Each structure stands twice: as structure tokens, then as C-alpha cells.
Amino acid sequence: MNEFDPASGTGTQTRILWDGAQFLKTATMNQTSMTWQNLDPAVAIDMNNLRYPELNFWSQALGGSVQIKLQDCVHNDNATPFNPSDDTFACAADNATQVVSYAEVTVTPSDTVPATLQCFENCPDAANLGGANPFLMSSGYQPVPPASATPAATYTFDSATMLLKSGGTDVVASSLDGGFQWGLMSGPLFENTAENQNLLKCEWDNNTCAWQARSNLPSYYTWETGPNSWNRFMALHSGSTFLSFEPPLSLGYIHLAAGKYLNARFNLEYGGFGDLNGIPGKCVNLETGLDADCSQGGPGSPIRWVPEFTIPDGSAATDSGNATYYIKALEKEQRMRKDLDACGALAVTSYASQLPGASDWVDPNVGTEPSVTGAPAVIGGVLQ
């Protein structure tokens, strides 16, 4: 989870755990070493002073971006009505709270995309993509019904050239300034239909909360552009037919072993033999076997990253079509844990007096070393 501080303009990445009653901040990201630093004790999120009526996370275990639709939210308009910048929400959550996860699919030339797409937030400015702020002003909240709301931008999509256009201008950046040198991505782009408009309605009134496009729309599009190879679409084609490649297989797995992840669901990604990802990780100290702070690792350090749990052999996972797959480990390891308290209570018995001494040595007298002059008869188990 990224916590943004409007006053300083900075964000802090935080690791969150749901313990069945509250959301706990368990670690923060050290921006210098890019490692997680554990919080001890963990800090609970204040559910009575939230910036939005939902929580947004990135979860490897759930396949990427995740949004939690909080319950019974009470909106506080604070000092400035119709100005969402200082609004807060008091919300609740329990084990039955809805969690929205996302499946991302790359559009190919054979796919059908709406010719016109509207955008309310993070809308690329085709005339200023190389500037310090390449986005148009957001229009996320508007005190009018969604049918009367004005999008920040309207684009067209050319399926033949696979290009997003703004008023006939390609939304393509060959170079980007400042913090966008790695590329930029738009917010949700979607077709302007009555059904989609209705899904943008604020939960507390009939006005427009366009940020709900991310969680309420059954599908939407995003556009990425930039100077790097990963910002561009490339495909192989034979004649006029474009070739498609299968993405890694996405599998749903429910962990049934005892521990903090009991009955938790994980989206695993299978890329081929021996390539299964999606298990959360942690760091351990190899000298003690105990959990450790990943930020203390480095060259020569005994701290090592390991999976947080092991999937038992024979566990079942299912794909989107409910086909069942079974998981089996290719290799395993066992780590011993240092327990000083248990060792301190043990009685130590000395056997020094019973150990053999130098006077006990007896020459085994194996005989005279034979003289070997011929070539070996067997090399590496092969008869010569």
C-alpha cells in the first residue's frame, strides 16, 4: 500500500496484514536500500480518518492491484463543501468485506476496442507529453450526476495502427521529463454508455466520483507510452495475421496449513516447469533460523530471502475454467532454528576421560604398497 502525504508530496510504501479485525501496518519500505523494515509493534490503520471509502493495494499473492470496498462509510465534507481534497471517511470492514482484484490483458490487433474512450483521471495531454506534468487536470469528483459530468479528455482508438489519439494527435511520447522517464500510464479509459456512467455515482449522494471506475466498471482500458521498449507494443505476424502468445497460467490456491495464512486465497502464476510464483516472502537469519529484517541484508550478511510458507505436495489449484492442477515440490530445504533458552536448561556431561589418547594408536600395518606400472583397467566406472 502506498500512503501519500499531500503536505510533503511524498509517499511511503507500507506492507499491510488483515488479522480478522483490523488492517495492520507491519513494515515500511526503506527508500535508500529498497528493503522492508519491520514495524514492531504493528500499527493499525485509523478507519475513522480515511481519505477514500476504499483501500487500494498491490498484492503479489492476489495477482496485482487489489481494492477493498469498505462498508458503512460515513462521509465527512469537513470545512469546504464540494472540495474533496479535505474530505475524510469513517468506514468498517470484516471478513465478509468485498475485495476486488484485477486481471490485465494486453490488447492485440485482433481485439475489438470501442472507437471512442473517455477519461476522468490521469489523462495524458497529447500536446504536452514531454513536459514536467504530462497529464490534463483531473475531473475525478464533480457535484453533478454522472450523466452530466464532463470528462477531462476524450480519445479515439485506431485498431489498425494500435494508436490512441487525441483530436487526431497520437498520444505517443518519444521522450519524457522528470519522474516519467520510465514511461507513463493513463487512468481508466472507458466507453461513454449509460451503464458505465451509472457506476461512477458516489456512494453517499448522486454526484460523480470518477475514481470508482477502477473498482465498479466490469472492464476498462489503460494506455501506456514512453521511450523504453517495455512502453511499446510489439507483435509478430504472418502475412496479415498477428500471432498470439499464451500468458502464464493463473491459478487460484487456498492455503489449508495452520498459521496466519490459514484459508487465505492466493493467485499463483505458472510460467512452465519449475516456474511457480505468487507465494509471499520474508527474510531469515541463517545463523539463528529466526525471522529477520530484510533491510539488514547485503554482501556477507547471513540474512536471506525465503518463501513465507511451503505448499504441501498434492495441494490443488484451479484455473479460471475450474480445471484442477496439483502442485508438487521439485526441491525442499530444512532450516534449523537456534533456541538458546532450551539449550540453557540442558545438563552437560563431560566424556573427556573416556576419549582415546595417543597411546591407544595401533599401526594398521596394511602391507607394502604395490607397484602399479600398467594402465588403469577401469576409468569412471567404464571398463577400458
C-alpha positions in Angstrom: 0.0 0.0 0.0 1.3 3.5 -0.9 0.4 6.2 1.7 0.6 9.6 0.1 1.2 12.7 2.3 -0.3 15.8 0.5 1.7 18.2 2.7 5.1 16.8 1.8 4.2 15.4 -1.6 5.9 12.1 -0.8 4.6 8.6 -0.4 5.5 5.7 1.8 5.1 2.1 0.8 3.6 0.0 3.6 3.0 -3.7 4.0 -0.5 -4.4 5.3 -1.9 -7.5 7.1 -5.6 -8.2 7.8 -5.8 -10.0 11.1 -9.5 -10.7 11.0 -10.4 -7.5 12.9 -8.2 -4.7 11.6 -5.7 -3.7 9.0 -2.2 -3.6 10.4 0.9 -1.9 9.1 3.6 -4.5 9.6 6.6 -3.0 7.6 7.6 0.1 5.6 9.9 0.3 2.6 13.3 1.8 3.1 13.7 4.0 0.0 17.5 4.0 0.3 18.1 0.3 0.5 14.8 -0.7 -1.1 14.1 -3.3 1.5 11.3 -3.8 4.0 11.8 -2.7 7.6 9.5 -4.4 10.1 7.3 -2.4 12.4 7.3 -3.7 16.0 4.6 -3.4 17.2 2.4 -3.3 14.1 0.3 -0.1 13.7 -3.4 -0.3 13.0 -4.9 1.8 10.2 -7.3 4.5 11.5 -10.5 3.5 9.9 -12.2 6.7 11.1 -10.0 9.1 9.2 -9.6 7.7 5.7 -9.0 9.7 2.5 -11.2 7.4 0.4 -14.0 4.9 1.1 -11.9 2.1 -0.1 -8.3 0.8 0.3 -6.0 0.2 -2.6 -3.1 -2.3 -2.5 -0.7 -4.2 -4.7 -0.6 -7.8 -3.8 1.6 -10.4 -5.4 -0.4 -13.2 -3.9 -3.7 -11.8 -5.4 -2.2 -11.2 -8.8 -1.5 -7.4 -8.7 -3.7 -4.4 -7.9 -6.4 -5.0 -5.3 -9.2 -2.7 -4.0 -11.1 -3.3 -0.7 -14.7 -1.9 -0.8 -15.2 -0.8 2.8 -18.6 -0.9 4.5 -20.9 1.5 6.2 -18.8 4.5 5.2 -19.7 7.9 6.6 -18.6 10.9 4.5 -17.2 14.0 6.3 -17.2 17.0 4.0 -15.2 19.0 6.5 -14.6 22.7 6.0 -15.0 23.0 2.2 -18.2 21.5 0.7 -17.8 20.1 -2.8 -14.0 20.1 -2.4 -12.8 16.5 -2.0 -9.2 17.5 -1.1 -10.0 17.7 2.6 -12.8 15.1 2.8 -12.5 12.1 5.1 -14.4 8.8 5.6 -15.2 6.6 8.6 -15.6 3.1 7.5 -15.8 -0.5 8.7 -14.5 -3.9 7.5 -14.9 -7.5 8.4 -14.1 -10.9 6.9 -17.1 -10.6 4.5 -15.9 -7.2 3.0 -15.7 -7.3 -0.8 -12.3 -7.4 -2.3 -11.8 -6.5 -6.0 -8.9 -8.0 -7.8 -7.9 -7.2 -11.4 -7.0 -9.3 -14.5 -4.8 -7.4 -17.0 -4.8 -8.5 -20.7 -2.8 -6.8 -23.5 -5.0 -5.6 -26.4 -3.9 -7.1 -29.7 -4.9 -6.1 -33.3 -7.5 -8.8 -33.4 -9.4 -7.5 -30.4 -12.4 -5.1 -30.7 -11.9 -1.9 -28.8 -14.5 1.0 -28.6 -13.7 3.7 -31.1 -14.2 6.5 -28.5 -13.0 6.4 -25.0 -13.4 8.9 -22.2 -11.0 9.7 -19.3 -11.5 11.5 -16.0 -8.2 10.9 -14.1 -4.6 10.6 -15.2 -5.5 11.6 -18.7 -2.3 12.1 -21.0 -2.0 15.5 -22.5 -1.0 14.8 -26.1 0.2 18.3 -26.6 2.5 18.2 -23.5 3.8 14.7 -23.1 7.4 15.8 -22.8 6.6 18.4 -20.1 7.0 18.2 -16.4 3.3 17.4 -16.0 2.1 15.4 -19.0 -1.4 14.9 -17.6 -4.6 17.0 -18.0 -6.3 18.4 -14.9 -8.2 15.6 -13.2 -12.0 15.7 -13.0 -12.5 12.9 -10.6 -15.2 14.5 -8.4 -18.0 16.6 -9.9 -21.1 17.8 -8.0 -23.3 16.7 -10.8 -24.9 13.4 -11.8 -22.6 11.2 -13.9 -24.8 11.7 -17.0 -23.9 15.4 -16.8 -20.3 15.0 -15.8 -17.5 16.3 -18.1 -14.5 14.0 -18.7 -11.0 15.5 -18.6 -10.4 14.1 -22.1 -12.0 12.1 -24.9 -9.8 9.9 -27.1 -10.2 7.8 -30.2 -8.5 4.4 -30.7 -7.3 3.3 -34.2 -7.3 -0.5 -34.2 -5.4 -0.7 -37.5 -2.4 1.2 -36.1 -2.9 0.3 -32.4 -2.7 4.0 -31.5 -4.6 6.2 -29.1 -5.4 9.6 -30.5 -6.5 13.0 -29.0 -8.1 15.2 -31.6 -6.1 13.4 -34.4 -2.8 13.7 -32.5 -1.1 10.4 -31.5 -0.7 10.0 -27.7 2.9 8.8 -28.1 5.9 10.0 -26.2 9.4 9.5 -27.6 11.0 11.2 -24.5 9.7 12.1 -21.1 10.7 14.6 -18.5 11.4 14.4 -14.7 9.9 11.4 -12.9 8.3 9.9 -16.1 11.5 8.7 -17.8 10.3 5.1 -17.2 7.0 5.8 -19.1 3.6 7.0 -18.1 0.2 5.2 -17.9 -3.3 6.6 -18.2 -6.1 6.2 -15.7 -9.2 4.2 -16.7 -10.4 4.7 -20.3 -14.0 3.5 -21.0 -16.9 3.8 -23.3 -19.4 6.6 -22.6 -22.5 4.5 -22.0 -25.4 5.0 -19.6 -24.4 1.8 -17.8 -20.9 2.9 -17.3 -22.0 6.4 -16.2 -24.2 5.0 -13.5 -21.3 3.1 -12.0 -19.5 6.4 -11.3 -22.2 7.6 -8.9 -20.8 8.5 -5.4 -21.8 6.1 -2.7 -23.1 8.9 -0.4 -25.0 11.1 -3.0 -25.9 11.2 -6.7 -22.8 13.1 -7.8 -19.9 11.9 -9.8 -17.0 10.0 -8.2 -15.0 9.1 -11.3 -12.3 7.2 -9.3 -14.9 4.4 -8.9 -14.2 3.4 -12.5 -11.3 1.3 -11.2 -13.5 -0.8 -8.9 -17.0 -0.6 -10.3 -16.6 -1.0 -14.1 -16.5 -4.6 -15.2 -13.7 -3.7 -17.7 -11.8 -0.6 -18.8 -8.6 0.2 -20.8 -5.3 1.9 -19.9 -2.8 3.4 -22.3 1.0 3.3 -21.8 3.6 5.3 -23.7 7.3 6.2 -23.3 10.7 5.9 -24.8 11.5 2.4 -23.5 11.0 -1.0 -25.0 8.5 -2.0 -22.3 6.4 1.1 -23.1 5.7 -0.1 -26.6 3.6 -2.8 -28.2 5.4 -5.3 -30.4 3.9 -8.4 -32.1 4.8 -11.0 -34.7 2.6 -11.5 -37.7 2.5 -13.9 -40.7 1.1 -12.1 -43.7 -1.9 -10.2 -42.3 -2.4 -12.5 -39.3 -0.9 -11.5 -35.9 0.4 -14.3 -33.7 -0.7 -14.6 -30.1 1.3 -16.0 -27.2 -0.3 -17.6 -24.2 0.3 -15.7 -20.9 1.4 -17.6 -17.8 -1.3 -19.7 -16.3 -3.1 -18.0 -13.4 -4.2 -20.4 -10.7 -6.3 -20.0 -7.5 -4.9 -21.7 -4.4 -6.3 -21.8 -0.9 -3.7 -22.4 1.8 -5.0 -25.0 4.3 -2.0 -25.4 6.5 -2.1 -23.9 10.1 -0.7 -20.4 10.6 -1.6 -16.8 9.8 -2.5 -17.7 6.2 -4.9 -20.5 7.1 -7.8 -20.4 4.4 -6.2 -17.5 2.6 -6.5 -17.4 -1.1 -3.5 -16.8 -3.4 -3.3 -16.2 -7.2 -0.3 -18.2 -8.3 1.3 -17.8 -11.7 2.7 -20.8 -13.5 5.1 -20.0 -16.3 6.2 -23.5 -17.1 8.0 -26.5 -15.5 9.6 -25.3 -12.2 8.3 -21.7 -12.6 5.6 -21.1 -10.0 5.2 -17.6 -8.4 2.9 -15.9 -6.0 4.0 -17.1 -2.6 4.8 -14.2 -0.2 8.3 -14.0 1.1 10.2 -13.0 4.2 13.8 -12.8 5.4 15.5 -15.1 7.9 18.9 -15.1 9.6 20.7 -18.2 8.6 22.8 -18.2 11.8 19.8 -18.3 14.1 17.0 -19.5 11.8 14.8 -16.7 13.1 12.9 -14.1 11.1 15.0 -11.0 10.3 14.6 -7.5 8.9 15.4 -7.6 5.1 16.9 -4.2 5.3 19.8 -5.6 7.3 20.9 -7.9 4.5 23.6 -7.3 2.0 27.0 -8.8 0.9 28.4 -11.1 3.5 25.2 -10.9 5.6 23.6 -14.1 6.9 20.1 -12.7 6.1 18.4 -14.4 3.2 15.0 -14.1 1.5 12.8 -17.2 1.6 9.2 -18.1 0.8 7.0 -17.5 3.8 5.4 -20.9 3.6 5.6 -24.2 1.7 2.7 -25.6 -0.3 2.2 -29.2 0.7 2.7 -31.8 -2.0 -0.6 -32.7 -3.7 -2.3 -29.4 -3.0 -4.9 -28.5 -5.6 -5.2 -25.2 -7.6 -7.8 -24.2 -10.1 -7.7 -22.0 -13.2 -10.5 -19.7 -14.4 -12.3 -22.6 -16.1 -12.2 -24.6 -12.8 -9.8 -27.1 -14.2 -7.8 -28.7 -11.3 -4.0 -28.8 -11.2 -1.9 -30.4 -8.5 1.3 -28.9 -7.0 4.4 -30.9 -6.1 7.8 -29.5 -4.9 10.8 -30.1 -7.1 13.2 -29.5 -4.1 12.9 -28.7 -0.4 15.1 -27.4 2.4 15.0 -27.6 6.1 16.4 -24.7 8.3 17.3 -25.3 11.9 16.3 -22.7 14.5 18.6 -21.6 17.3 16.9 -22.0 20.7 19.2 -20.6 23.4 16.5 -20.9 26.2 16.1 -24.7 25.6 19.9 -25.2 25.4 20.5 -23.4 28.7 18.4 -25.8 30.7 20.2 -28.9 29.4 22.7 -30.8 31.6 26.2 -31.2 30.1 28.1 -34.4 30.8 31.9 -34.5 30.1 33.3 -37.6 28.4 36.9 -36.3 28.2 38.3 -39.1 30.3 36.8 -41.7 28.0 38.3 -40.3 24.8 41.2 -42.2 23.2 44.7 -40.9 23.6 47.9 -41.1 21.6 49.0 -44.3 23.4 46.0 -46.1 22.1 47.2 -45.8 18.5 47.9 -49.1 16.7 49.6 -49.2 13.3 47.1 -50.9 11.0 50.0 -52.5 9.0 48.2 -52.7 5.7 51.3 -54.1 4.0 53.7 -52.9 1.3 52.4 -50.6 -1.3 52.0 -52.4 -4.6 53.9 -51.3 -7.7 51.5 -50.4 -10.5 53.0 -50.0 -14.0 50.2 -50.7 -16.3 47.3 -48.5 -17.5 44.1 -48.4 -15.4 41.6 -51.2 -16.2 38.6 -49.1 -15.2 38.1 -45.3 -15.5 35.0 -43.6 -14.2 33.2 -46.9 -13.9 33.9 -47.8 -17.5 35.9 -50.9 -18.3 38.8 -50.0 -20.6 
